[in-house]
Amino acid sequence: MSERIVCGRIDRSGALISADAPLLRLQQRAGAGLGKPLALPHLARLVALAQRLQRDISRPLHAADDHSDIHALVRIIPDADGASLEISDWRTRPVAQPQIPAIADNIVVSHGWTWECDQQLRMVALRAAPDAPPVPADWEGRSLSELFELQPDGDGRFPVLRALARQSRFGGQHVRADAAAGRLAMTLSGEALFDAVGRFTGFRGSASVAEGEAAAASMPTAALVDPAFGSLPLSDPQFGRRIDGALRGPLSRIIATAETISGQFDGPIRADYARYAGDIAHAGRHLLGLVDDLADLQNIERPGFKAAADEIDLGDLARRAVGLLGMKAEEKGIRIDAPRTDDKAPATGEFRRVLQVLLNLLGNAIRYSPDNSLIWIRVNREGDRAMVTVADQGQGIDAEQQAVVFEKFERLGRTDSGGSGLGLYIARRLARAMDGDLTVDSAPGQGARFTLSLPARDVA
């Protein structure tokens, strides 16, 4: 893992005026460059929020281009002339590029259909090859997703929807379609279309009967349907991939849109509408948290799961967690007494996973603490263990509850929408996967103290 900080600078108009190579490369792949408005919507919204509030903001950053998915932590520091960006823990994951045959105006497929749709995915053309099954009689004006039942790929993704978001070509989109001969299993490929001034106008492509499945056209529909989520055991790796791929993208878009409306970035709206949008964003974040928890649960319970052994500092990670959740605490008037910059606790553990555990502990402390209370975080070392403790002034946990607090789906009798009941179970499993542990010390009315311990690291 690299600790390098990727820096950038935004002027008052929102243009990127300087950037380290990774950020500049991402800006260019999004179709812009230096001196141009920031072309990364999620980051641009965070910059606008920091400038409006005139305060530092730290948030997770998620971005993507045609080459990779990018996950990082960004800190935005506004000032009178714009804002500075400090991006850390920059991680990339390559995106598989489908192999797509060239598509021309006179597309010919030997056993399938050619099609065209507008920018709203309404069908404007559909014709069958001479030896292909005839097309449905009522295709005109129907949406592509209505005519073709989209099927997720092995990672739970829909190539056509990704292509629509990026206005780019796609291939390998598996579909089911009704034809006069029966139910067809087909594969869609498409090319993005643009008008003379560069505006996206839709797709044109082919729908080929899946190899080896031409004879399956008359099979009962039930025989062609992929297993539903409920028929997959939790231990099946496809369960986590399907949940993550099928839900994360739509939920992220719902949250981003709701936050844009709630924050009134595009202009003022009625206060009650802004509150409704805030409620939608809150519900979306809750559902996204459930997706994260289910994916993590499937991952950590896989045989042979291991965490990386990064060189970390628990003091630094505790301060990062405070930076990410500080605004949530301020909304309740809660003060967080974080470790000082010279409070260090060198340890061995996976950077991302340790931060995940600390965010869970601090998030719980904020959620279950009374307004205008105090949360303190301390780091220390005992023997060969480096330790970080998160303590709150909440209602506390009695001995009976402490015995089950780390169990799956245990929420201590709470019925609010604060979590899934998996967070502490996952946190302890992660701690133990890093040769550490997670413990609790509490009593009714005296708050709770959760301590994460990891192998200490000696620094020369």
VODOTI-89823 format. One record per residue (C-alpha): residue in one letter; y, x, z; residue number from 1. Coordinates in steps of 0.1 Angstrom, whole numbers, plus 5000, padded with zeros to 4 digits. Example, Ala and Ser with C-alpha at 12.3 -4.5 7.8 and 13.67 -1.06 7.14 Angstrom:
! residues 2
<type A c2 4955 c1 5123 c3 5078 seq 1>
<type S c2 4989 c1 5137 c3 5071 seq 2>
//
This chain:
! residues 460
<type M c2 5000 c1 5000 c3 5000 seq 1>
<type S c2 5034 c1 5013 c3 4991 seq 2>
<type E c2 5063 c1 5009 c3 5016 seq 3>
<type R c2 5089 c1 5016 c3 4989 seq 4>
<type I c2 5119 c1 4992 c3 4989 seq 5>
<type V c2 5129 c1 4977 c3 4956 seq 6>
<type C c2 5167 c1 4972 c3 4956 seq 7>
<type G c2 5191 c1 4951 c3 4935 seq 8>
<type R c2 5226 c1 4939 c3 4934 seq 9>
<type I c2 5240 c1 4905 c3 4925 seq 10>
<type D c2 5277 c1 4899 c3 4918 seq 11>
<type R c2 5296 c1 4868 c3 4929 seq 12>
<type S c2 5288 c1 4849 c3 4897 seq 13>
<type G c2 5250 c1 4854 c3 4902 seq 14>
<type A c2 5245 c1 4881 c3 4876 seq 15>
<type L c2 5222 c1 4910 c3 4882 seq 16>
<type I c2 5244 c1 4941 c3 4880 seq 17>
<type S c2 5220 c1 4968 c3 4892 seq 18>
<type A c2 5182 c1 4969 c3 4899 seq 19>
<type D c2 5154 c1 4993 c3 4905 seq 20>
<type A c2 5128 c1 4995 c3 4877 seq 21>
<type P c2 5103 c1 4968 c3 4889 seq 22>
<type L c2 5130 c1 4942 c3 4895 seq 23>
<type L c2 5148 c1 4950 c3 4862 seq 24>
<type R c2 5115 c1 4949 c3 4843 seq 25>
<type L c2 5108 c1 4914 c3 4858 seq 26>
<type Q c2 5143 c1 4903 c3 4848 seq 27>
<type Q c2 5138 c1 4915 c3 4812 seq 28>
<type R c2 5104 c1 4898 c3 4809 seq 29>
<type A c2 5121 c1 4866 c3 4820 seq 30>
<type G c2 5145 c1 4870 c3 4790 seq 31>
<type A c2 5176 c1 4885 c3 4806 seq 32>
<type G c2 5189 c1 4919 c3 4816 seq 33>
<type L c2 5216 c1 4936 c3 4835 seq 34>
<type G c2 5249 c1 4918 c3 4835 seq 35>
<type K c2 5231 c1 4885 c3 4830 seq 36>
<type P c2 5224 c1 4857 c3 4855 seq 37>
<type L c2 5193 c1 4862 c3 4876 seq 38>
<type A c2 5165 c1 4847 c3 4855 seq 39>
<type L c2 5141 c1 4843 c3 4884 seq 40>
<type P c2 5147 c1 4807 c3 4896 seq 41>
<type H c2 5131 c1 4810 c3 4931 seq 42>
<type L c2 5151 c1 4842 c3 4938 seq 43>
<type A c2 5183 c1 4828 c3 4923 seq 44>
<type R c2 5181 c1 4798 c3 4947 seq 45>
<type L c2 5176 c1 4821 c3 4977 seq 46>
<type V c2 5206 c1 4842 c3 4966 seq 47>
<type A c2 5227 c1 4810 c3 4963 seq 48>
<type L c2 5216 c1 4798 c3 4997 seq 49>
<type A c2 5224 c1 4832 c3 5013 seq 50>
<type Q c2 5259 c1 4832 c3 4997 seq 51>
<type R c2 5266 c1 4797 c3 5008 seq 52>
<type L c2 5255 c1 4803 c3 5044 seq 53>
<type Q c2 5270 c1 4838 c3 5044 seq 54>
<type R c2 5241 c1 4852 c3 5064 seq 55>
<type D c2 5211 c1 4874 c3 5057 seq 56>
<type I c2 5180 c1 4856 c3 5046 seq 57>
<type S c2 5144 c1 4869 c3 5045 seq 58>
<type R c2 5118 c1 4850 c3 5026 seq 59>
<type P c2 5085 c1 4854 c3 5007 seq 60>
<type L c2 5090 c1 4859 c3 4970 seq 61>
<type H c2 5066 c1 4846 c3 4944 seq 62>
<type A c2 5072 c1 4853 c3 4907 seq 63>
<type A c2 5052 c1 4856 c3 4875 seq 64>
<type D c2 5055 c1 4867 c3 4839 seq 65>
<type D c2 5030 c1 4869 c3 4810 seq 66>
<type H c2 5015 c1 4901 c3 4825 seq 67>
<type S c2 5011 c1 4895 c3 4863 seq 68>
<type D c2 5016 c1 4873 c3 4894 seq 69>
<type I c2 5040 c1 4890 c3 4919 seq 70>
<type H c2 5041 c1 4885 c3 4957 seq 71>
<type A c2 5066 c1 4903 c3 4979 seq 72>
<type L c2 5091 c1 4899 c3 5008 seq 73>
<type V c2 5128 c1 4897 c3 4999 seq 74>
<type R c2 5158 c1 4902 c3 5021 seq 75>
<type I c2 5191 c1 4890 c3 5008 seq 76>
<type I c2 5223 c1 4904 c3 5023 seq 77>
<type P c2 5254 c1 4885 c3 5012 seq 78>
<type D c2 5290 c1 4900 c3 5012 seq 79>
<type A c2 5324 c1 4892 c3 4998 seq 80>
<type D c2 5314 c1 4907 c3 4964 seq 81>
<type G c2 5280 c1 4891 c3 4959 seq 82>
<type A c2 5247 c1 4901 c3 4976 seq 83>
<type S c2 5223 c1 4930 c3 4980 seq 84>
<type L c2 5185 c1 4926 c3 4976 seq 85>
<type E c2 5158 c1 4945 c3 4994 seq 86>
<type I c2 5123 c1 4937 c3 4983 seq 87>
<type S c2 5093 c1 4951 c3 5001 seq 88>
<type D c2 5055 c1 4948 c3 5000 seq 89>
<type W c2 5057 c1 4943 c3 4963 seq 90>
<type R c2 5022 c1 4934 c3 4951 seq 91>
<type T c2 5011 c1 4925 c3 4915 seq 92>
<type R c2 4979 c1 4908 c3 4902 seq 93>
<type P c2 4972 c1 4910 c3 4865 seq 94>
<type V c2 4970 c1 4877 c3 4847 seq 95>
<type A c2 4941 c1 4875 c3 4822 seq 96>
<type Q c2 4954 c1 4870 c3 4787 seq 97>
<type P c2 4933 c1 4847 c3 4765 seq 98>
<type Q c2 4922 c1 4857 c3 4731 seq 99>
<type I c2 4938 c1 4833 c3 4707 seq 100>
<type P c2 4933 c1 4831 c3 4670 seq 101>
<type A c2 4963 c1 4830 c3 4647 seq 102>
<type I c2 4975 c1 4795 c3 4641 seq 103>
<type A c2 4993 c1 4786 c3 4609 seq 104>
<type D c2 5008 c1 4754 c3 4595 seq 105>
<type N c2 4976 c1 4748 c3 4575 seq 106>
<type I c2 4952 c1 4751 c3 4604 seq 107>
<type V c2 4916 c1 4746 c3 4594 seq 108>
<type V c2 4887 c1 4743 c3 4619 seq 109>
<type S c2 4851 c1 4740 c3 4607 seq 110>
<type H c2 4840 c1 4714 c3 4633 seq 111>
<type G c2 4870 c1 4699 c3 4652 seq 112>
<type W c2 4905 c1 4686 c3 4650 seq 113>
<type T c2 4940 c1 4699 c3 4644 seq 114>
<type W c2 4968 c1 4685 c3 4664 seq 115>
<type E c2 5006 c1 4686 c3 4672 seq 116>
<type C c2 5026 c1 4673 c3 4700 seq 117>
<type D c2 5063 c1 4673 c3 4710 seq 118>
<type Q c2 5080 c1 4689 c3 4740 seq 119>
<type Q c2 5069 c1 4661 c3 4762 seq 120>
<type L c2 5033 c1 4665 c3 4751 seq 121>
<type R c2 5033 c1 4632 c3 4731 seq 122>
<type M c2 5009 c1 4634 c3 4701 seq 123>
<type V c2 5027 c1 4634 c3 4667 seq 124>
<type A c2 4997 c1 4645 c3 4645 seq 125>
<type L c2 4959 c1 4645 c3 4648 seq 126>
<type R c2 4934 c1 4650 c3 4620 seq 127>
<type A c2 4897 c1 4658 c3 4618 seq 128>
<type A c2 4880 c1 4685 c3 4597 seq 129>
<type P c2 4857 c1 4671 c3 4570 seq 130>
<type D c2 4825 c1 4676 c3 4590 seq 131>
<type A c2 4841 c1 4668 c3 4624 seq 132>
<type P c2 4838 c1 4636 c3 4644 seq 133>
<type P c2 4866 c1 4611 c3 4635 seq 134>
<type V c2 4897 c1 4611 c3 4657 seq 135>
<type P c2 4904 c1 4581 c3 4679 seq 136>
<type A c2 4922 c1 4553 c3 4661 seq 137>
<type D c2 4949 c1 4548 c3 4688 seq 138>
<type W c2 4960 c1 4585 c3 4692 seq 139>
<type E c2 4995 c1 4581 c3 4679 seq 140>
<type G c2 5022 c1 4583 c3 4706 seq 141>
<type R c2 4997 c1 4590 c3 4734 seq 142>
<type S c2 5002 c1 4620 c3 4756 seq 143>
<type L c2 4980 c1 4651 c3 4751 seq 144>
<type S c2 4967 c1 4648 c3 4787 seq 145>
<type E c2 4958 c1 4611 c3 4781 seq 146>
<type L c2 4940 c1 4618 c3 4748 seq 147>
<type F c2 4922 c1 4650 c3 4761 seq 148>
<type E c2 4909 c1 4650 c3 4797 seq 149>
<type L c2 4920 c1 4684 c3 4809 seq 150>
<type Q c2 4894 c1 4705 c3 4828 seq 151>
<type P c2 4903 c1 4734 c3 4851 seq 152>
<type D c2 4890 c1 4769 c3 4842 seq 153>
<type G c2 4869 c1 4790 c3 4866 seq 154>
<type D c2 4900 c1 4798 c3 4887 seq 155>
<type G c2 4911 c1 4762 c3 4889 seq 156>
<type R c2 4939 c1 4766 c3 4864 seq 157>
<type F c2 4950 c1 4746 c3 4834 seq 158>
<type P c2 4961 c1 4770 c3 4805 seq 159>
<type V c2 4980 c1 4743 c3 4787 seq 160>
<type L c2 5002 c1 4735 c3 4818 seq 161>
<type R c2 5009 c1 4772 c3 4823 seq 162>
<type A c2 5018 c1 4775 c3 4786 seq 163>
<type L c2 5041 c1 4745 c3 4789 seq 164>
<type A c2 5059 c1 4761 c3 4819 seq 165>
<type R c2 5063 c1 4793 c3 4800 seq 166>
<type Q c2 5068 c1 4778 c3 4765 seq 167>
<type S c2 5041 c1 4802 c3 4751 seq 168>
<type R c2 5008 c1 4801 c3 4733 seq 169>
<type F c2 4976 c1 4793 c3 4750 seq 170>
<type G c2 4938 c1 4792 c3 4745 seq 171>
<type G c2 4906 c1 4784 c3 4763 seq 172>
<type Q c2 4918 c1 4749 c3 4776 seq 173>
<type H c2 4885 c1 4730 c3 4781 seq 174>
<type V c2 4888 c1 4692 c3 4776 seq 175>
<type R c2 4868 c1 4660 c3 4772 seq 176>
<type A c2 4878 c1 4636 c3 4745 seq 177>
<type D c2 4866 c1 4601 c3 4735 seq 178>
<type A c2 4856 c1 4598 c3 4698 seq 179>
<type A c2 4838 c1 4573 c3 4677 seq 180>
<type A c2 4806 c1 4593 c3 4681 seq 181>
<type G c2 4809 c1 4594 c3 4719 seq 182>
<type R c2 4822 c1 4618 c3 4745 seq 183>
<type L c2 4831 c1 4653 c3 4732 seq 184>
<type A c2 4834 c1 4686 c3 4750 seq 185>
<type M c2 4861 c1 4706 c3 4733 seq 186>
<type T c2 4883 c1 4736 c3 4736 seq 187>
<type L c2 4921 c1 4735 c3 4729 seq 188>
<type S c2 4942 c1 4764 c3 4715 seq 189>
<type G c2 4979 c1 4760 c3 4708 seq 190>
<type E c2 5010 c1 4778 c3 4696 seq 191>
<type A c2 5045 c1 4770 c3 4710 seq 192>
<type L c2 5069 c1 4756 c3 4684 seq 193>
<type F c2 5107 c1 4762 c3 4683 seq 194>
<type D c2 5135 c1 4748 c3 4662 seq 195>
<type A c2 5161 c1 4768 c3 4642 seq 196>
<type V c2 5183 c1 4775 c3 4673 seq 197>
<type G c2 5153 c1 4785 c3 4695 seq 198>
<type R c2 5147 c1 4753 c3 4714 seq 199>
<type F c2 5112 c1 4745 c3 4724 seq 200>
<type T c2 5099 c1 4715 c3 4704 seq 201>
<type G c2 5062 c1 4713 c3 4713 seq 202>
<type F c2 5028 c1 4727 c3 4704 seq 203>
<type R c2 5006 c1 4729 c3 4673 seq 204>
<type G c2 4969 c1 4739 c3 4676 seq 205>
<type S c2 4932 c1 4732 c3 4672 seq 206>
<type A c2 4906 c1 4713 c3 4692 seq 207>
<type S c2 4871 c1 4728 c3 4685 seq 208>
<type V c2 4839 c1 4712 c3 4697 seq 209>
<type A c2 4825 c1 4736 c3 4723 seq 210>
<type E c2 4798 c1 4759 c3 4710 seq 211>
<type G c2 4763 c1 4745 c3 4717 seq 212>
<type E c2 4777 c1 4712 c3 4728 seq 213>
<type A c2 4781 c1 4694 c3 4694 seq 214>
<type A c2 4749 c1 4675 c3 4701 seq 215>
<type A c2 4761 c1 4665 c3 4736 seq 216>
<type A c2 4787 c1 4641 c3 4721 seq 217>
<type S c2 4765 c1 4611 c3 4729 seq 218>
<type M c2 4755 c1 4623 c3 4764 seq 219>
<type P c2 4766 c1 4600 c3 4793 seq 220>
<type T c2 4800 c1 4609 c3 4807 seq 221>
<type A c2 4786 c1 4617 c3 4841 seq 222>
<type A c2 4765 c1 4645 c3 4827 seq 223>
<type L c2 4796 c1 4663 c3 4814 seq 224>
<type V c2 4818 c1 4661 c3 4844 seq 225>
<type D c2 4822 c1 4693 c3 4865 seq 226>
<type P c2 4814 c1 4691 c3 4902 seq 227>
<type A c2 4842 c1 4677 c3 4924 seq 228>
<type F c2 4856 c1 4697 c3 4952 seq 229>
<type G c2 4835 c1 4676 c3 4977 seq 230>
<type S c2 4802 c1 4686 c3 4960 seq 231>
<type L c2 4810 c1 4723 c3 4964 seq 232>
<type P c2 4800 c1 4739 c3 4998 seq 233>
<type L c2 4828 c1 4757 c3 5016 seq 234>
<type S c2 4809 c1 4790 c3 5012 seq 235>
<type D c2 4810 c1 4787 c3 4974 seq 236>
<type P c2 4837 c1 4811 c3 4961 seq 237>
<type Q c2 4847 c1 4785 c3 4935 seq 238>
<type F c2 4858 c1 4762 c3 4963 seq 239>
<type G c2 4887 c1 4784 c3 4973 seq 240>
<type R c2 4896 c1 4793 c3 4938 seq 241>
<type R c2 4897 c1 4757 c3 4926 seq 242>
<type I c2 4917 c1 4745 c3 4957 seq 243>
<type D c2 4941 c1 4774 c3 4953 seq 244>
<type G c2 4945 c1 4772 c3 4915 seq 245>
<type A c2 4946 c1 4734 c3 4912 seq 246>
<type L c2 4970 c1 4727 c3 4941 seq 247>
<type R c2 4992 c1 4757 c3 4947 seq 248>
<type G c2 5012 c1 4755 c3 4914 seq 249>
<type P c2 5020 c1 4718 c3 4915 seq 250>
<type L c2 5029 c1 4719 c3 4952 seq 251>
<type S c2 5051 c1 4750 c3 4947 seq 252>
<type R c2 5070 c1 4731 c3 4920 seq 253>
<type I c2 5074 c1 4700 c3 4942 seq 254>
<type I c2 5088 c1 4721 c3 4970 seq 255>
<type A c2 5112 c1 4741 c3 4948 seq 256>
<type T c2 5125 c1 4709 c3 4932 seq 257>
<type A c2 5129 c1 4691 c3 4965 seq 258>
<type E c2 5147 c1 4721 c3 4980 seq 259>
<type T c2 5170 c1 4723 c3 4951 seq 260>
<type I c2 5179 c1 4686 c3 4956 seq 261>
<type S c2 5181 c1 4689 c3 4994 seq 262>
<type G c2 5203 c1 4720 c3 4991 seq 263>
<type Q c2 5225 c1 4703 c3 4965 seq 264>
<type F c2 5225 c1 4734 c3 4944 seq 265>
<type D c2 5232 c1 4713 c3 4913 seq 266>
<type G c2 5260 c1 4693 c3 4928 seq 267>
<type P c2 5266 c1 4669 c3 4957 seq 268>
<type I c2 5244 c1 4638 c3 4962 seq 269>
<type R c2 5242 c1 4611 c3 4989 seq 270>
<type A c2 5233 c1 4624 c3 5023 seq 271>
<type D c2 5203 c1 4601 c3 5027 seq 272>
<type Y c2 5189 c1 4613 c3 4993 seq 273>
<type A c2 5193 c1 4649 c3 5004 seq 274>
<type R c2 5174 c1 4640 c3 5037 seq 275>
<type Y c2 5146 c1 4624 c3 5017 seq 276>
<type A c2 5143 c1 4655 c3 4995 seq 277>
<type G c2 5142 c1 4676 c3 5026 seq 278>
<type D c2 5113 c1 4654 c3 5039 seq 279>
<type I c2 5095 c1 4659 c3 5006 seq 280>
<type A c2 5099 c1 4697 c3 5008 seq 281>
<type H c2 5087 c1 4697 c3 5044 seq 282>
<type A c2 5056 c1 4677 c3 5035 seq 283>
<type G c2 5050 c1 4699 c3 5005 seq 284>
<type R c2 5052 c1 4730 c3 5027 seq 285>
<type H c2 5027 c1 4715 c3 5051 seq 286>
<type L c2 5002 c1 4707 c3 5023 seq 287>
<type L c2 5007 c1 4742 c3 5009 seq 288>
<type G c2 4999 c1 4756 c3 5044 seq 289>
<type L c2 4967 c1 4736 c3 5044 seq 290>
<type V c2 4958 c1 4751 c3 5010 seq 291>
<type D c2 4965 c1 4786 c3 5023 seq 292>
<type D c2 4944 c1 4779 c3 5054 seq 293>
<type L c2 4914 c1 4765 c3 5034 seq 294>
<type A c2 4915 c1 4794 c3 5010 seq 295>
<type D c2 4917 c1 4819 c3 5039 seq 296>
<type L c2 4889 c1 4802 c3 5057 seq 297>
<type Q c2 4866 c1 4804 c3 5026 seq 298>
<type N c2 4876 c1 4841 c3 5022 seq 299>
<type I c2 4871 c1 4853 c3 5057 seq 300>
<type E c2 4837 c1 4835 c3 5061 seq 301>
<type R c2 4823 c1 4851 c3 5030 seq 302>
<type P c2 4796 c1 4876 c3 5038 seq 303>
<type G c2 4808 c1 4912 c3 5037 seq 304>
<type F c2 4845 c1 4903 c3 5042 seq 305>
<type K c2 4865 c1 4934 c3 5051 seq 306>
<type A c2 4902 c1 4940 c3 5058 seq 307>
<type A c2 4921 c1 4971 c3 5045 seq 308>
<type A c2 4930 c1 4999 c3 5069 seq 309>
<type D c2 4967 c1 5005 c3 5062 seq 310>
<type E c2 4989 c1 5026 c3 5085 seq 311>
<type I c2 5012 c1 5001 c3 5100 seq 312>
<type D c2 5037 c1 4997 c3 5129 seq 313>
<type L c2 5034 c1 4966 c3 5149 seq 314>
<type G c2 5071 c1 4968 c3 5159 seq 315>
<type D c2 5082 c1 4968 c3 5123 seq 316>
<type L c2 5059 c1 4939 c3 5114 seq 317>
<type A c2 5071 c1 4919 c3 5144 seq 318>
<type R c2 5107 c1 4923 c3 5132 seq 319>
<type R c2 5097 c1 4912 c3 5097 seq 320>
<type A c2 5081 c1 4881 c3 5111 seq 321>
<type V c2 5113 c1 4873 c3 5131 seq 322>
<type G c2 5133 c1 4878 c3 5099 seq 323>
<type L c2 5111 c1 4853 c3 5080 seq 324>
<type L c2 5111 c1 4826 c3 5107 seq 325>
<type G c2 5145 c1 4833 c3 5124 seq 326>
<type M c2 5163 c1 4804 c3 5107 seq 327>
<type K c2 5135 c1 4779 c3 5117 seq 328>
<type A c2 5140 c1 4790 c3 5153 seq 329>
<type E c2 5178 c1 4786 c3 5151 seq 330>
<type E c2 5174 c1 4751 c3 5139 seq 331>
<type K c2 5160 c1 4743 c3 5174 seq 332>
<type G c2 5184 c1 4765 c3 5192 seq 333>
<type I c2 5156 c1 4789 c3 5201 seq 334>
<type R c2 5165 c1 4826 c3 5207 seq 335>
<type I c2 5139 c1 4852 c3 5198 seq 336>
<type D c2 5140 c1 4885 c3 5218 seq 337>
<type A c2 5124 c1 4908 c3 5192 seq 338>
<type P c2 5114 c1 4945 c3 5196 seq 339>
<type R c2 5142 c1 4969 c3 5191 seq 340>
<type T c2 5142 c1 4992 c3 5160 seq 341>
<type D c2 5130 c1 5021 c3 5181 seq 342>
<type D c2 5101 c1 5001 c3 5196 seq 343>
<type K c2 5071 c1 5014 c3 5177 seq 344>
<type A c2 5034 c1 5007 c3 5180 seq 345>
<type P c2 5016 c1 5027 c3 5153 seq 346>
<type A c2 4983 c1 5010 c3 5144 seq 347>
<type T c2 4956 c1 5006 c3 5118 seq 348>
<type G c2 4952 c1 4972 c3 5101 seq 349>
<type E c2 4959 c1 4955 c3 5068 seq 350>
<type F c2 4997 c1 4951 c3 5064 seq 351>
<type R c2 4995 c1 4916 c3 5048 seq 352>
<type R c2 4969 c1 4902 c3 5072 seq 353>
<type V c2 4987 c1 4915 c3 5103 seq 354>
<type L c2 5019 c1 4899 c3 5092 seq 355>
<type Q c2 5000 c1 4867 c3 5085 seq 356>
<type V c2 4987 c1 4867 c3 5121 seq 357>
<type L c2 5022 c1 4874 c3 5135 seq 358>
<type L c2 5037 c1 4846 c3 5114 seq 359>
<type N c2 5011 c1 4822 c3 5127 seq 360>
<type L c2 5017 c1 4832 c3 5164 seq 361>
<type L c2 5055 c1 4831 c3 5160 seq 362>
<type G c2 5054 c1 4798 c3 5140 seq 363>
<type N c2 5033 c1 4782 c3 5167 seq 364>
<type A c2 5056 c1 4794 c3 5194 seq 365>
<type I c2 5087 c1 4779 c3 5176 seq 366>
<type R c2 5069 c1 4747 c3 5169 seq 367>
<type Y c2 5057 c1 4741 c3 5204 seq 368>
<type S c2 5087 c1 4755 c3 5223 seq 369>
<type P c2 5114 c1 4732 c3 5237 seq 370>
<type D c2 5149 c1 4733 c3 5221 seq 371>
<type N c2 5172 c1 4760 c3 5234 seq 372>
<type S c2 5144 c1 4781 c3 5249 seq 373>
<type L c2 5134 c1 4817 c3 5246 seq 374>
<type I c2 5106 c1 4835 c3 5227 seq 375>
<type W c2 5100 c1 4871 c3 5233 seq 376>
<type I c2 5079 c1 4896 c3 5215 seq 377>
<type R c2 5069 c1 4930 c3 5229 seq 378>
<type V c2 5048 c1 4959 c3 5216 seq 379>
<type N c2 5030 c1 4985 c3 5237 seq 380>
<type R c2 5000 c1 5007 c3 5238 seq 381>
<type E c2 4971 c1 5007 c3 5262 seq 382>
<type G c2 4946 c1 5035 c3 5257 seq 383>
<type D c2 4933 c1 5034 c3 5221 seq 384>
<type R c2 4948 c1 4999 c3 5215 seq 385>
<type A c2 4982 c1 4991 c3 5200 seq 386>
<type M c2 4993 c1 4956 c3 5211 seq 387>
<type V c2 5020 c1 4930 c3 5203 seq 388>
<type T c2 5025 c1 4900 c3 5225 seq 389>
<type V c2 5043 c1 4867 c3 5215 seq 390>
<type A c2 5053 c1 4846 c3 5245 seq 391>
<type D c2 5071 c1 4813 c3 5247 seq 392>
<type Q c2 5084 c1 4788 c3 5273 seq 393>
<type G c2 5064 c1 4758 c3 5261 seq 394>
<type Q c2 5042 c1 4735 c3 5280 seq 395>
<type G c2 5014 c1 4760 c3 5284 seq 396>
<type I c2 4977 c1 4758 c3 5278 seq 397>
<type D c2 4953 c1 4750 c3 5307 seq 398>
<type A c2 4919 c1 4768 c3 5312 seq 399>
<type E c2 4899 c1 4741 c3 5294 seq 400>
<type Q c2 4921 c1 4742 c3 5264 seq 401>
<type Q c2 4921 c1 4781 c3 5263 seq 402>
<type A c2 4883 c1 4779 c3 5259 seq 403>
<type V c2 4886 c1 4761 c3 5226 seq 404>
<type V c2 4920 c1 4771 c3 5212 seq 405>
<type F c2 4905 c1 4795 c3 5188 seq 406>
<type E c2 4879 c1 4770 c3 5174 seq 407>
<type K c2 4881 c1 4755 c3 5140 seq 408>
<type F c2 4903 c1 4724 c3 5136 seq 409>
<type E c2 4913 c1 4725 c3 5173 seq 410>
<type R c2 4949 c1 4713 c3 5178 seq 411>
<type L c2 4948 c1 4708 c3 5215 seq 412>
<type G c2 4950 c1 4670 c3 5211 seq 413>
<type R c2 4982 c1 4671 c3 5190 seq 414>
<type T c2 4986 c1 4644 c3 5164 seq 415>
<type D c2 5018 c1 4657 c3 5147 seq 416>
<type S c2 5018 c1 4672 c3 5112 seq 417>
<type G c2 5024 c1 4707 c3 5125 seq 418>
<type G c2 4992 c1 4724 c3 5112 seq 419>
<type S c2 4956 c1 4722 c3 5102 seq 420>
<type G c2 4940 c1 4734 c3 5134 seq 421>
<type L c2 4927 c1 4765 c3 5114 seq 422>
<type G c2 4956 c1 4790 c3 5120 seq 423>
<type L c2 4944 c1 4805 c3 5153 seq 424>
<type Y c2 4908 c1 4805 c3 5142 seq 425>
<type I c2 4917 c1 4824 c3 5111 seq 426>
<type A c2 4940 c1 4847 c3 5130 seq 427>
<type R c2 4913 c1 4858 c3 5155 seq 428>
<type R c2 4888 c1 4863 c3 5127 seq 429>
<type L c2 4913 c1 4885 c3 5109 seq 430>
<type A c2 4920 c1 4904 c3 5140 seq 431>
<type R c2 4884 c1 4911 c3 5146 seq 432>
<type A c2 4878 c1 4920 c3 5110 seq 433>
<type M c2 4904 c1 4948 c3 5116 seq 434>
<type D c2 4885 c1 4960 c3 5147 seq 435>
<type G c2 4910 c1 4943 c3 5169 seq 436>
<type D c2 4912 c1 4910 c3 5189 seq 437>
<type L c2 4935 c1 4881 c3 5196 seq 438>
<type T c2 4937 c1 4867 c3 5232 seq 439>
<type V c2 4957 c1 4841 c3 5251 seq 440>
<type D c2 4971 c1 4841 c3 5286 seq 441>
<type S c2 4987 c1 4808 c3 5298 seq 442>
<type A c2 4990 c1 4782 c3 5325 seq 443>
<type P c2 5003 c1 4746 c3 5324 seq 444>
<type G c2 5041 c1 4746 c3 5325 seq 445>
<type Q c2 5044 c1 4784 c3 5322 seq 446>
<type G c2 5043 c1 4789 c3 5284 seq 447>
<type A c2 5017 c1 4808 c3 5264 seq 448>
<type R c2 5013 c1 4845 c3 5257 seq 449>
<type F c2 4992 c1 4855 c3 5227 seq 450>
<type T c2 4984 c1 4892 c3 5223 seq 451>
<type L c2 4971 c1 4909 c3 5191 seq 452>
<type S c2 4955 c1 4942 c3 5197 seq 453>
<type L c2 4945 c1 4967 c3 5170 seq 454>
<type P c2 4932 c1 5003 c3 5169 seq 455>
<type A c2 4962 c1 5025 c3 5178 seq 456>
<type R c2 4972 c1 5053 c3 5155 seq 457>
<type D c2 4984 c1 5087 c3 5167 seq 458>
<type V c2 5015 c1 5100 c3 5150 seq 459>
<type A c2 5022 c1 5137 c3 5150 seq 460>
//
